[in-house]
Amino acid sequence: MSGLQNSRNPSLADYDLRKFASALRAHRANDSRGLSVIGDEIGVTISDLSRAMGGQMVSVGKVIALCRWLGVSVEKFYLEPEKPSETEVCTGANVKRLGESEGARA
């Protein structure tokens, strides 16, 4: 995994909010205008911009608008779910044995 998961389960898709926030802060550092002017240009509120730059969650629409302002694809910060290895898929610990499950029902 290349980024920080927001959920506790790396087998679920996620979004790297820290990397996203860092990119926003770096882009903002090159812009001498105030947050309200920048927010108006992007189409987000000052609070939204501040939250996103702080690594907090904002709505999907705001993420898209902010990524357009950054000039990057939304997928740049996407974290793909981790796929289990072949040895993890069918191990004795996670496979129900037919005889055990039938015996429990009888």
HELIX and SHEET records of a PDB file:
HELIX    1   1 LEU A   17  ALA A   29  1                                  13    
HELIX    2   2 LEU A   35  ILE A   42  1                                   8    
HELIX    3   3 ILE A   46  MET A   53  1                                   8    
HELIX    4   4 VAL A   60  LEU A   70  1                                  11    
HELIX    5   5 VAL A   74  PHE A   77  5                                   4    
HELIX    6   6 GLU A   86  VAL A   89  1                                   4    
HELIX    7   7 LEU A   98  ARG A  105  1                                   8    
SHEET    1   A 2 ASP A  14  TYR A  15  0                                        
SHEET    2   A 2 TYR A  78  LEU A  79 -1                                        
END                                                                             
